[in-house]
Amino acid sequence: MKTVQVNVVTPDGPVFDAEVEMVSAKAESGELGILPGHIPMVAPLAIGAVRLKNGKETELIAVSGGFLEVGANMVTILAQTAEKSDEIDVMRAKAAKERAERRLSQKEEDVDFRRAELALQRAINRLNIKNNGF
């Protein structure tokens, strides 16, 4: 079976580096599926899961924005943050979700609602990946 080299990198360093059969990611324009031999492209990523399939195994990585670049038999994901599903701290994600929900429920002028909405989306994404696999 053909494979494609995948590198997931954050400002804190590499998160994933291996060959897989298929990459699936949520771009801002919609869901992308990348197989070996895909045409070169660059796409901005949305908050979501990156699914890395290798045979019957699927590894999930929670990403919060960034870019996906497809080159010659290589996919590079430059993410603001990225966590493998088995490394997600559920308690930390739940605390972040509750904090964001409290901020959004406040009616004060000094609350940055967009920032709180993004924090809530990131926390929900992490919890979904850890609990449900999506």
N, C-alpha and C positions, 0 to 999 in steps of 0.2 A: 504494500500500500504506500502511495506517495505521501510525503509529509512536507510541512513548511516550518521553518525555524521561527519561533515566537519569543520576543523579548518584551517583558513588561518592566518599565523603569519609572521610578518616582524621584523627586528631588532628594529623598533619603537613601536612594540606591536601588539596585535591581530587586525585583520581586519574583520574577519567573523567567527562566531561560531554558527552553527545551523544544524539541520537534513534536508537532502534533498533526493530526490529519485534517482538522477543521477548527476554525476560529469563528465565533459568533459574538457580536458586540452591538451595543445600542448606540448608534450615532445620533446626532441631533436631527438628522433627516429620516431616521428610521433604523430598523434592524438590518445589520450587515452579516452576511455569511461569507467566509473566505476559505477557499480550498487551494491546494497547490496549483500553481499556474495562473492565479488570479492576475488581472491587469493591475499595473501600478496605480495607486491612488492615495489620497490623504483625506481624512474625514475627522471633523471634530466630534468628540465623544460626549454623550450625556451621562448623567448619573445612572448607573446600571450595572449589570453583570456582564463579565466577559466569560464566555464558555469555551473551554479548550477541550476538544474531543480527541481521544486517542483510543481507537478500538471501542470497547464498551465502557471505558472509563471517561468521565467528564469532570474536569477540574473547574471550579468556579472562583472568580476573582471579583471582588467588589471594587469598582472604580468610581471616582467622583470627578468626571470631566477629564479633559486632556485631548490628545490626538492619537489617531491610529494611522500608521503609514504602511502601505503594502508596497514592497519592492520585489526584486527578483528572488522568488522563493523565500521571502522573509517578511514577517510582520513585526513592526515595532509599535508598542503602545507606550506613549509618554503620558502618564497620568499624574494628576495633582496628588492623589492618594490612591493606593491599591492595597487590598488585603486578601489573601487566600482565605477561602471559607473556613478552613480548619484553624486559622489564626485570629478569627474575629472574636473579640471579647464581648459576649452577650450583655453582661452587666453594664459595661461602658456604653454600648450602643443603646440600651434601654434608658440609661441616665441621660444621654444626649437627646434622645427622642422626647423624654419628659421635659427637659430644659427648653427645647425648641417649642413644644406645645404650650408651655407656660408663657414664653415670650409672645407667641402668636395670640394668646388669649388676652394679653394686656392691651389696654386702650390708651396707653401713654404715648406721647409724641416722640420720646427719645428711643423707641424700639425700632431697630432696623428690620422691618418685616421681611424683606427679600432675603436677607442673610439668615433669618430664622427659618424661612421656608426651605432654603437650600440645606440648612442643617437638619431639618426634619426629613427631607428627601434622602439625604445621605444615611441617616440613622435607620430609616425604614428599609432602604436598600440593603444595608448590612444585615439587619435582622431577617429579612426575607431570604437572603442568600444562606445565612446560617441555619435557619429553621426549615425552609421549604425547598431549598435548592434553586430558587429563582428569585 
